[in-house]
């Protein structure tokens, strides 16, 4: 019996799907004014305001002769052009409150994630590369070769390669934890707000969102990194580990030495040759008791003296003094550089590394006693 009923229903649906309809529309607007499946239907032939179309298939659900004027038909597609009924005042308020709460939710999520955003463009790419190098180094330092990004982290923070790698991994894990937890919360709150149907439900979500959720999440996101494996600073370094640390310490040393030499360095091309020429002229003036040597051109020295309202002997003395200061700076830093480089090459463990890091850091406060000399006289003479 059931099978017979199903066959009848199926046959009825097939007939409806293959029904032939005549659709009468206004010729200028496609507005439907009448439709029928009567094959004998014949409209008034004298009318010039309507257009008759034939349609094979089923008409839209909900379209009747009483409301077909609200539908449009272009000869092949039906379009419901009826104005939807106006929403009630409570519905309008609920939708407005939904939008407000969704906006607050977005602000909360952005506040939580903002501290973890990259500060520069393509920072995400750099972070991924740093994490890859850090994991590679932690898994097996012997396989690490081009780990420049990891070295930069260590140099900037005065920490070892291993400490830099652990720092990168810890920050990446913290970032991942924040993203996962905030996204889980965002999805749950979005669904809850979107499906709320009463003001009481929205009010409860509002209180939860404003007063409870953000402090709880903030506290939960305080990710603590605990070193479960203590670092043995006396343990010998592997060969690759030692090579990387030597490269990093050399970079730190170079930056420290360059900072000390900056006051006696000039960016003018061939400035050292000019200074040597000035020094030779100044020495000839001083050795000849302030009298220019016959046949020697002192035009360059005269320009230098006149620009400073000095005599030739005074200008010569200033040039020679500045050269002595420059030589003392260069010699002192060169001695420190040579000694420190030798110590860097001898490192064996993290204890040696930390001692050298402190020594290099102290170079920043090295007193070379040239503060009283204008930098323009040191580098431009």
Secondary structure, DSSP 8 states (H G I E B T S, - for coil): -HHHHHHHHHHHHHHHHT-EEEEEEETTT-BEEEEE--TT----TT--SEEEEEEES---TT--TTTGGGEEE-SS-EEE--------HHHHHHHHHHHHHHHHHHHHHHHHHHTTS-SSTTHHHHHHHHHHHHHHHHH-GGG----HHHHHHHHHHT--HHHHHHHHHHHHHHHHHHHHHHHHHHHHHHHHHHH--SHHHHHHHHHIIIIIIHHHHHHHT------SS---TTS---HHHHHHHHHHHHHHHHHHHHHHHGGG---STTHHHHHHHHHHHHHHHHHTTT---TT---HHHHHHHHHTT--HHHHHHHHHHHHHHHHHHHHHHHHHHHHHHHHHHT--SHHHHHHHHHHHHHGGG---S-TTS-HHHHHH-
